Amino acid sequence: MHFDGSNMRLGLGAGIVLSSPKGDWLKYALQIHFAASNNVTEYEALVHGLRLANELGIRRILCYGDSDIVVQQCSGKGDAHDSNMASYRFLVQKLSGFFVGCEFLHVPRAENEAAGTLAKIASSRQSIPSGVSVEHLHKLSVKPSPDSESIHAAAPEPEMVAVFAVVTTPSWALPISEFLENGVLPMDETEDRQVQHRASAYSIINNELAKRSCTGIFQRCVEQDKGIEILLDIHRGECRHHAASRSLVAKAFHHAFYWPTTLEDVESLVLKCEGCQRFS
């Protein structure tokens, strides 16, 4: 996991990038809506990254950050003289206990660029890129100490007109989402059993529905039209190679997106591509 924090004029933000040895990744941007020091944003990124990794069932994790202070404190090599920093360090130690192995490592900023970019996007209140999950933080992860200046009284954010993308559960997955969130099941007995059976492969992560793949990777559930757009983007990049249907499906899933008609949509796309038909 790579984590980073950012403190800019428009606000605070943090970035988290979770990557597996196989090359799978998940990206998260945190928009922070309270006033605090940059060290606090670094800690919030680390805390939320550890919580997310635990929710995903990760057992061993390496945490890379470019904040020497935070890494030194969490690894036990440095003291936390600020009372708020001490509270954050204690919380991190508590969260690290959920893992079989957890290490904190310092890296140069250049080697933490992906998380840093996400943190700057979040703090500057830019539109969130496709494939990145966003969360809004309005509350600290620790109880602030009045003896510390690292967390300030909340100041009103500058007025601006902004449009935020609201992620909702795709229509095809509404019964599953309703069951996971509210315990509500269809009235029909057959549909009831089907929903309960299918729901075991799904989870709610940061208010978004995700499906766990056979390899254990969580894939963000999207509407069919959004999925087709993703396939078109992948196909444009792969068209000169005229990839087979299942290859395109694998690439869509590798990008951590899922919808139930993926294979049918890919086959339809390939049938319409003259190049794919010629070289198939």
C-alpha positions as CSV (number, residue, x, y, z in Angstrom):
1,M,0.0,0.0,0.0
2,H,1.2,3.5,-0.9
3,F,-0.3,6.4,1.0
4,D,0.1,10.2,0.9
5,G,-1.6,13.4,2.2
6,S,-1.9,16.9,0.7
7,N,-2.7,20.3,2.2
8,M,-3.8,22.9,-0.4
9,R,-5.6,26.2,-0.4
10,L,-8.9,24.7,-1.4
11,G,-8.7,21.9,1.2
12,L,-7.1,18.7,2.4
13,G,-6.9,15.4,0.7
14,A,-5.3,12.0,0.8
15,G,-4.5,9.2,-1.6
16,I,-4.3,5.5,-1.2
17,V,-3.1,2.9,-3.7
18,L,-3.4,-0.8,-2.9
19,S,-1.5,-3.1,-5.2
20,S,-1.0,-6.9,-5.2
21,P,2.1,-8.9,-6.2
22,K,0.1,-10.0,-9.3
23,G,-0.2,-6.4,-10.4
24,D,-3.8,-5.8,-9.4
25,W,-4.6,-2.4,-7.9
26,L,-7.2,-0.3,-6.2
27,K,-7.1,3.5,-6.0
28,Y,-8.8,5.7,-3.4
29,A,-9.0,9.5,-3.0
30,L,-10.1,11.0,0.3
31,Q,-11.5,14.6,0.4
32,I,-11.0,15.8,4.0
33,H,-13.4,18.5,5.2
34,F,-11.8,19.7,8.4
35,A,-8.7,21.8,9.1
36,A,-5.5,20.0,10.2
37,S,-1.8,19.7,9.6
38,N,-0.2,17.8,6.7
39,N,0.9,15.1,9.2
40,V,-2.8,14.5,10.1
41,T,-3.7,14.0,6.4
42,E,-0.8,11.5,6.1
43,Y,-2.2,9.6,9.1
44,E,-5.7,9.7,7.8
45,A,-4.5,8.1,4.5
46,L,-2.7,5.4,6.4
47,V,-5.6,4.7,8.8
48,H,-8.1,4.4,6.0
49,G,-5.8,2.3,3.9
50,L,-5.3,-0.2,6.7
51,R,-9.0,-0.3,7.3
52,L,-9.7,-0.9,3.6
53,A,-7.0,-3.6,3.4
54,N,-8.5,-5.4,6.4
55,E,-12.0,-5.3,4.9
56,L,-10.6,-6.8,1.7
57,G,-9.1,-9.7,3.7
58,I,-5.5,-8.9,3.1
59,R,-3.3,-10.7,5.6
60,R,0.2,-9.2,5.0
61,I,0.8,-5.6,4.0
62,L,3.7,-3.3,3.4
63,C,2.9,0.4,3.9
64,Y,4.9,2.9,1.9
65,G,4.8,6.6,2.7
66,D,7.0,9.6,2.0
67,S,6.4,11.3,5.4
68,D,9.5,10.4,7.4
69,I,7.8,11.5,10.6
70,V,4.7,9.3,10.2
71,V,6.7,6.3,9.1
72,Q,9.3,6.7,11.9
73,Q,6.5,7.0,14.5
74,C,4.5,4.0,13.3
75,S,7.6,1.8,13.0
76,G,8.6,2.6,16.5
77,K,11.8,4.4,15.5
78,G,10.5,7.9,16.4
79,D,8.6,9.4,19.3
80,A,5.3,11.1,18.9
81,H,5.6,14.3,21.1
82,D,2.3,15.8,19.8
83,S,-0.7,14.4,21.6
84,N,-2.7,14.0,18.4
85,M,0.1,12.2,16.7
86,A,0.4,9.9,19.6
87,S,-3.3,9.1,19.3
88,Y,-3.0,8.4,15.6
89,R,0.1,6.2,16.2
90,F,-1.9,4.2,18.8
91,L,-4.7,3.7,16.3
92,V,-2.3,2.6,13.6
93,Q,-0.8,0.1,16.0
94,K,-4.2,-1.2,16.9
95,L,-5.2,-1.6,13.2
96,S,-1.8,-3.3,12.3
97,G,-2.8,-6.0,14.8
98,F,-5.4,-7.3,12.4
99,F,-2.7,-8.4,10.0
100,V,-0.3,-11.4,10.1
101,G,2.4,-9.1,8.9
102,C,2.5,-5.3,8.7
103,E,5.5,-3.1,8.0
104,F,5.9,0.7,7.6
105,L,8.6,1.8,5.1
106,H,9.8,5.3,4.0
107,V,10.1,5.9,0.3
108,P,11.2,9.1,-1.7
109,R,8.4,11.2,-3.0
110,A,9.2,10.2,-6.5
111,E,8.4,6.6,-5.6
112,N,5.1,7.6,-4.1
113,E,3.9,9.5,-7.1
114,A,0.6,7.6,-7.7
115,A,-0.7,8.2,-4.1
116,G,0.6,11.7,-4.2
117,T,-1.3,12.5,-7.4
118,L,-4.5,11.2,-5.9
119,A,-4.0,13.3,-2.7
120,K,-3.5,16.5,-4.8
121,I,-6.6,15.8,-6.9
122,A,-8.6,15.3,-3.7
123,S,-7.2,18.4,-1.9
124,S,-7.7,20.6,-5.0
125,R,-11.3,19.4,-5.3
126,Q,-10.7,18.3,-8.9
127,S,-13.0,15.8,-10.6
128,I,-12.1,12.3,-9.6
129,P,-10.7,10.2,-12.5
130,S,-12.5,7.0,-13.7
131,G,-11.5,3.9,-11.8
132,V,-10.8,5.9,-8.6
133,S,-13.1,5.6,-5.6
134,V,-13.7,8.7,-3.5
135,E,-14.7,9.2,0.1
136,H,-15.5,12.4,2.0
137,L,-14.2,12.7,5.5
138,H,-16.0,15.0,7.8
139,K,-14.8,13.5,11.1
140,L,-11.4,12.7,12.5
141,S,-10.4,9.2,13.1
142,V,-9.1,10.1,16.6
143,K,-10.4,12.3,19.4
144,P,-8.6,15.7,19.1
145,S,-6.6,16.9,22.0
146,P,-7.0,20.6,23.1
147,D,-3.2,20.7,23.9
148,S,-2.2,20.2,20.2
149,E,-2.3,22.6,17.3
150,S,-2.1,19.8,14.6
151,I,-5.9,19.8,14.4
152,H,-7.6,23.2,14.2
153,A,-11.1,24.4,14.6
154,A,-13.1,23.7,11.5
155,A,-13.0,26.7,9.1
156,P,-15.7,27.2,6.4
157,E,-14.5,26.1,3.0
158,P,-14.4,28.7,0.3
159,E,-17.7,28.9,-1.6
160,M,-17.6,27.3,-5.0
161,V,-19.9,25.7,-7.5
162,A,-19.0,22.1,-8.0
163,V,-20.6,19.0,-9.5
164,F,-19.7,15.7,-7.8
165,A,-20.3,12.3,-9.4
166,V,-22.7,10.3,-7.1
167,V,-22.0,6.6,-7.4
168,T,-25.1,4.5,-7.0
169,T,-25.8,0.8,-7.1
170,P,-26.3,-0.4,-10.7
171,S,-29.9,-1.4,-11.4
172,W,-29.1,-5.1,-12.0
173,A,-27.6,-5.3,-8.5
174,L,-30.3,-3.5,-6.5
175,P,-31.8,-6.7,-4.9
176,I,-28.3,-7.7,-3.7
177,S,-27.5,-4.2,-2.4
178,E,-30.9,-4.0,-0.6
179,F,-30.2,-7.3,1.1
180,L,-26.6,-6.4,2.2
181,E,-27.5,-2.9,3.4
182,N,-31.0,-3.4,4.9
183,G,-31.6,-7.1,5.0
184,V,-34.5,-6.8,2.6
185,L,-35.3,-9.8,0.4
186,P,-37.7,-10.2,-2.6
187,M,-41.2,-11.5,-1.8
188,D,-40.8,-14.4,-4.2
189,E,-39.3,-17.4,-2.5
190,T,-37.2,-18.5,-5.5
191,E,-35.8,-15.0,-6.0
192,D,-35.2,-14.8,-2.2
193,R,-32.9,-17.9,-2.3
194,Q,-31.1,-16.6,-5.4
195,V,-30.3,-13.2,-3.9
196,Q,-29.0,-14.7,-0.7
197,H,-26.8,-17.2,-2.7
198,R,-25.4,-14.5,-5.0
199,A,-24.9,-11.9,-2.2
200,S,-22.2,-14.0,-0.6
201,A,-19.8,-12.9,-3.4
202,Y,-20.5,-9.2,-2.9
203,S,-19.6,-6.5,-0.3
204,I,-20.3,-2.9,0.4
205,I,-16.9,-1.0,0.3
206,N,-16.9,2.8,0.9
207,N,-20.6,2.9,0.0
208,E,-20.1,1.1,-3.3
209,L,-21.1,-2.4,-4.3
210,A,-18.1,-4.6,-5.2
211,K,-17.9,-8.3,-6.3
212,R,-15.2,-10.5,-5.2
213,S,-13.6,-12.4,-8.1
214,C,-12.5,-16.0,-8.1
215,T,-8.9,-14.7,-7.4
216,G,-10.1,-12.6,-4.4
217,I,-10.0,-9.2,-6.1
218,F,-12.9,-6.8,-5.5
219,Q,-14.4,-5.4,-8.7
220,R,-16.6,-2.3,-8.7
221,C,-20.1,-3.1,-10.0
222,V,-21.2,-0.8,-12.8
223,E,-24.2,-0.4,-15.2
224,Q,-24.1,-2.2,-18.5
225,D,-23.7,1.0,-20.5
226,K,-20.8,2.1,-18.4
227,G,-19.3,-1.4,-18.8
228,I,-19.6,-1.2,-22.6
229,E,-17.8,2.2,-22.5
230,I,-15.0,0.5,-20.6
231,L,-14.8,-2.3,-23.2
232,L,-14.7,0.2,-26.0
233,D,-11.8,2.0,-24.4
234,I,-9.9,-1.3,-23.9
235,H,-10.7,-2.5,-27.4
236,R,-9.4,0.7,-28.9
237,G,-6.1,0.1,-27.3
238,E,-6.1,-3.6,-28.2
239,C,-7.7,-3.5,-31.6
240,R,-4.5,-3.6,-33.6
241,H,-3.9,-7.0,-31.8
242,H,-7.5,-8.1,-32.4
243,A,-7.8,-9.6,-28.9
244,A,-10.2,-12.6,-28.5
245,S,-13.5,-12.1,-26.5
246,R,-12.3,-13.8,-23.3
247,S,-9.1,-11.7,-23.4
248,L,-11.1,-8.5,-23.4
249,V,-13.3,-9.8,-20.6
250,A,-10.1,-10.6,-18.6
251,K,-8.8,-7.1,-19.2
252,A,-12.1,-5.5,-18.1
253,F,-12.1,-7.6,-14.9
254,H,-8.4,-6.7,-14.4
255,H,-9.4,-3.1,-14.4
256,A,-11.6,-3.9,-11.4
257,F,-15.0,-3.5,-13.0
258,Y,-17.8,-6.0,-13.2
259,W,-21.3,-6.3,-14.7
260,P,-23.1,-9.6,-15.4
261,T,-23.4,-9.4,-19.2
262,T,-19.7,-8.7,-19.8
263,L,-19.1,-11.8,-22.0
264,E,-22.2,-11.2,-24.2
265,D,-21.2,-7.6,-24.6
266,V,-17.7,-8.4,-25.6
267,E,-18.8,-11.0,-28.1
268,S,-21.1,-8.5,-29.7
269,L,-18.3,-5.9,-29.8
270,V,-15.9,-8.4,-31.5
271,L,-18.5,-9.5,-34.0
272,K,-18.9,-5.8,-35.1
273,C,-15.1,-5.4,-35.5
274,E,-14.0,-6.3,-39.0
275,G,-10.4,-6.7,-37.9
276,C,-11.2,-9.1,-35.1
277,Q,-13.3,-11.2,-37.6
278,R,-10.5,-11.2,-40.1
279,F,-7.8,-12.3,-37.7
280,S,-9.9,-14.6,-35.5
